[in-house]
Amino acid sequence: MSKGKKVLTTGDVAKICNVAPRTVSKWFDSGQLKGYRIPGSKDRRIPVDELVHFMRLHNMPTDALASGLTRVLILDSDTEASHAMAQKLNDIKPIECQVVETSFEAGIVTERFSPHVMIVNLHVQGVDASRICQVIRSQEELEAIRMVALAGHLSESEWSALLQKGFDDYISDRGDIVLIAQKIQDAVAIIYQ
């Protein structure tokens, strides 16, 4: 294995195995899938090596570990600009992208689409980005989603406040497609080989 995550959440494993997170929890609780619990929490963590062993033991295809398109959800009221950004990103590296305008749409699409990365424009009227992060971070099956703010230039204190709210990174210029592609790649750097 090269760089990347060495330990996965049940949400990560569920996406890789194409099953519900509660199925992964049952595998874990029955001892079929080895891992550990976070001290003081009910959260489970599964080392990648244990997942690979489990998948091979049960004749599950392991190609999902290293392949598949990165799924990106963009929450932005400027859908034309977001669709253009998604197309330019796709030209650099193929991704699967959905664009939504409201928090309500984001909730529905997140459940169905299961994005790896969610980009949230902080300047969208009526969208409480802090609340979106709070909901994402409070759900075990969603906690693996990397949250990236589209925010313009931020001061150190503003960026620190975003980190406190649950964001993983931010984009200051939607036109810098190469940097955005790199930030998406960094956010989902799960490489198994």
N, C-alpha and C positions, 0 to 999 in steps of 0.2 A: 504494500500500500504506500502511495506517495502522500504528499501533503493533503490535508483535509480533515474532516471529522473522523475521530476514532471511536466516538461513542454517540449513539443515536437515541432519540426519544421514541416513545411508542408511536407517535404521529409520523416520524420519519420512516420507521419500519413498516407501518401500515401503508404508506404511499409506495414504498419499494415493493412490498408483497401484494399490493392491490387488494387489501382487506380492510375491514373496519378497525379503528384503534382498539376497540374493546376485545376484538379477536386476539390482537397482539398481547393485551393485558392477560387474557386467559392462558395463552401459551406461556407467558412469563410466570403467572401465579401457579400453574401446574408443574413448573420446573422444566418444561420442554425447551424453552428459550432461556438461556442463561443471561444474567445481568445483575444489576444491583438497584437498590432504592436510594434516593437522595436522602441523607440523614435529616430527620425532622419533617419529612414530607412523604407523600404517597407516590410521588413521581418516580417512574422507573427509567433506567438507562440500560441500553444494550450495546456492548462493545461490537464493533463491526465484525471482528473475527468470529464472534459467537453467532452473529446473524448469518454469515457466510456458511459456517458449519451447519447451522440449523437448516438453511435453504438446501444445501447439498444433501443432507440426511433425508430430507423430505422430497427430494427430486424437484425442487422448485427452480425455475430458471433464474440465474443470477445476473442476466444481462441488464436488468433494471438498475443494478448497482452503479453501473458506469455509463449508461446510455439514457436516452430519452430527452425530449425537449424540455428546456427550462420554461416553467409556466410563470408568466408575469401578469399581475392585475394592476391596472392603472386607474386610480380614482381621481378624476379631473373633470371640471365642467367644460373645459376647452377640448372637446372630444376630437375636433379636427386636428389640432396640434398633437394630441396624444396618439391618434391613429398614425399620423406622419412619423412621430417618434418611434412608434412600434415597428413601422415598416423599415425605417432606417436601421433600427437595432437588428431586425431580422436579416437585413442585407449583410451585416457584420457576422452574425452567428444566428442560425435558425432558433427561434423561440416561439412559444405559443403564447399569444397575448390577448387579453380581454380588456376593454375600456368601459368604465362605468362612470356615471355622473353624480350619483347620490350614495349616501351611507347605506340606505336601504338596498339598493342594487348591489353594492359591495358585499353586504351580508349574504344575499342570496347566491351571488356568483362565487363567493369564497367557499361556501358549503359545497357547491357543485363542481367547481373548477379546481379547487385545492391548489392554489398558487404557491410557488416557492418564494416569490418576492411580490410584495405589494408596494407600489409607488403611490403616495398620497400627496396631492397638491394641497399645501397648507392654506392656500388663498381661496379655496372653493367656499362660496357662501353656504352657510347652513351645515357644514361638515365639521364635526368635532373630532379632530385628528387624535387628540388625547384619549377620548372615549374609545375610538376605534382600536388604538393600541392596547388599552386596558382590556377590552373584550378579547382581542386576539391572544394576549399574554395570559389570560385567565382560563383559556380552554386548552386542555392537554393536546387535543387533536389538531389544534391550530398553532401551538407555540413555536413550531419550527419555521413558520412563515417569517421571512426577513422583511422588516419594515423600513422603507426608504422614503424620506420626505423630499418633496420637490418644494424648495423653500427660498430660492434666491440666496444671496450672500448673507451668512449668519455670523454674528459675533461669537466669541468663545462662550459667553454666558448663555446665549440663545441655543447654541449647539448642545451645551451641557444640559439645558432644560429639556431638549428633545430626547437626549439619552435617558434622562430620568423618567420621561413619559413612555419609554419603551421602543423608541426608534433605534435602528441599528446603524443607519448612515443617512446622508442627505445629498441631494443634487442641487447645485446652485444655478446651473445653466442647462436648460432642456436641449439646447442646440449642440452641446458637447457630447455627441453620440458615442464617440470612442470611450470617453470617461464613464458614461452611463453604462455602456456594455461591460466595462471592466468592473464597475461597482456591482452589477448584477452577477457577474461571474464570481467575484469575491464573496458575495453573499451566499451563493449556493455551492461553494467549493467543497463538494463531497466527491472525492476521487478515490475509487477503489481499484487497485491493480496489484 
